[in-house]
């Protein structure tokens, strides 16, 4: 009966690398996204819900043509719009983010449109 625990330990050992591999794969995805610069967590948590797919007319991240007329406002002007909200976008994108966090996301999004 002492031999029974050995297979259980082997099973446990085999199971342990699987989560590590999944973590490594999951970590690789954000690393790819950050290759062009650090992606603010707020963008990933809130903004991408609309700006990744263009929901309700939101300019898609990286769509230079859609962002071109908006870039004339500059980062400060776009930050003010994001804080106040516009059309279907609620103030602060519906988040409780600070002005500085909003500005960081706007700066990131603008950098992707240049």
WOGI-V255947 format. One record per pair of residues at least 24 apart in sequence whose ideal C-beta (glycine too) atoms are under 8 Angstrom apart, sorted by the first residue. I is the first residue (numbers start at 1). J is the second residue. D is the distance in whole Angstrom. If there is no record, write none. Layout:
I|J|D ; I|J|D
//
This chain:
36|111|8 ; 36|112|7 ; 37|108|7 ; 37|111|6 ; 38|108|8 ; 39|108|7 ; 40|101|7 ; 40|104|5 ; 40|105|5 ; 40|108|5 ; 42|93|8 ; 42|95|7 ; 42|97|5 ; 42|101|5 ; 42|102|8 ; 42|104|7 ; 42|105|5 ; 43|105|5 ; 43|108|6 ; 43|109|7 ; 45|95|8 ; 46|93|5 ; 46|94|7 ; 46|95|5 ; 46|97|7 ; 47|93|6 ; 47|105|6 ; 47|109|7 ; 50|88|8 ; 50|89|7 ; 50|93|8 ; 51|109|7 ; 55|88|8 ; 56|87|7 ; 56|88|4 ; 56|89|8 ; 57|87|6 ; 57|88|7 ; 58|88|7 ; 58|89|7 ; 59|113|8 ; 61|109|6 ; 61|112|5 ; 61|113|8 ; 62|112|5 ; 62|113|6 ; 63|113|7 ; 64|113|6 ; 64|114|8 ; 66|113|8 ; 67|109|8 ; 67|110|7 ; 67|113|3 ; 68|113|8 ; 70|113|8 ; 71|110|7 ; 71|113|6 ; 71|114|8 ; 75|103|7 ; 75|106|6 ; 75|107|5 ; 75|110|6 ; 76|103|8 ; 78|106|5 ; 78|109|8 ; 78|110|7 ; 79|103|5 ; 79|106|5 ; 82|106|6
//
